[in-house]
Amino acid sequence: MIKPSLPDNEEQRLQALQRYQILDTAKERSFEDLVTIATALCGTRMGAVTLVDRDRQWFKARQALDATETSRDISFCGHAILQPDQVMVVEDARQDPRFFDNPVVVDDPHIRFYAGAPLLSFDGLPLGTLCVFDANPGHLRPDQAQALAALSRQVSLVMELRRYAFEIQQHMRDRAWYEQRLSEYNALLEQQNADLAEQSRTDPLTGLPNRRAMSLALEAAVTDADGQPRQTAVALLDIDHFKNVNDLYGHATGDHVLAELARLLRAHFAGQGLAARYGGEEFVVLMPDTPLGTAELQCDFLRMAVADLPLGIPLTISIGVAAHRHGDGVDPTLARAAAALYRAKHEGRNRVVRAD
């Protein structure tokens, strides 16, 4: 095991950490929520907000982890803060000379995969990390690494907001100072809420809205401003034999295919619909004020355009399209589109089938 070395600015770093008055404080929902989002994005069971003190790392928030702190000597995060501008990824700790005999690798919680994005103070000093880890080896896609780094900036923002709150309480007698700090606090809070709202509704790989955002959009699109029903069609599409793309050409090519299909969807339905990533290799398209026959024709044009994408590999899609029925909720409409998609797959793929 290789113990983490100390940063050149260690004393400045520790002084900055103390200014936040956060060590050994109680759990706070804002930190716990960010750990939950990070583990979901990266597909790991465990995660934490860690703060690296002089001789220990302390967990401000944690998921699927019993310990509240560990020795700094055995911490992965002690290594991660040495490169504050990078996300540190360890795909298999048993194969890494720094960690192969580390107690948290050999014994509980048996860490094999780790990714940590440093938490930086307002003046750029590394205080700890937002990290995710798992008992199985793994890897982090570039878009996941970017998302983890973005979330680590949100943790730093929450810490700044928390520090501002304490300062405001200490200076409430000075009205002018209080009003200035309150304005800064509100600006930071609005920035955090806007960033989190965007992340919760956007797929990080394709940049399209995610499944949750599409459900909200469908609920809003089925009626007009006066509450009258609108003619709305929904299409669910799936890349045929996508597993073969990953197996034969690699996951990087698979990610490129998903991103290119998303770009085509965005262009194909610009101004007349909304495309979203439904999950995996499935996408969903919302077409307001569109009769079912017209929607079926648009989907067939899309199917032909996908086959002509200059990807260097053969690619086809299957599509199920359904008309929203007045009185139905979102789920029944998507279920009928999914049933039509299943029929398209069953009938040979590379085709559009509309729901009964």
Buried (B, 14 or more C-beta within 10 A) or exposed (E): EEBBEBBEBBEEBBEBBEBBEBEEEEEBEBBBBBBEBBBEBBEBBBBBBBBBBEEBBBBBBBBBBEEEBBEBBBBBBBBBBBEBEEBBBBBBBBEBEBBBEBEBBBEEBBBBBBBBBBBBBEEEBBBBBBBBBBBEEBEBBEBBBBBBBBBBBBBBBBBBBBBBEEBBEEBEEEEEBBEEBBEBBEEBBEEBEEBBEEBEBBBBBBEBBBBEBBBEBBEEBBEEEEEEEEBBBBBBBBBBBBEEBBEEBEEEBBBBBBBBBBBBBBEBBEEEBBBBBBEEBBBBBBBBEBEBEBBBBBBBEBBEBBEEBEBEEEBBBBBBBBBBBEEBBBEEBBBBBBBBBBBBBEEEBBBBBBBE
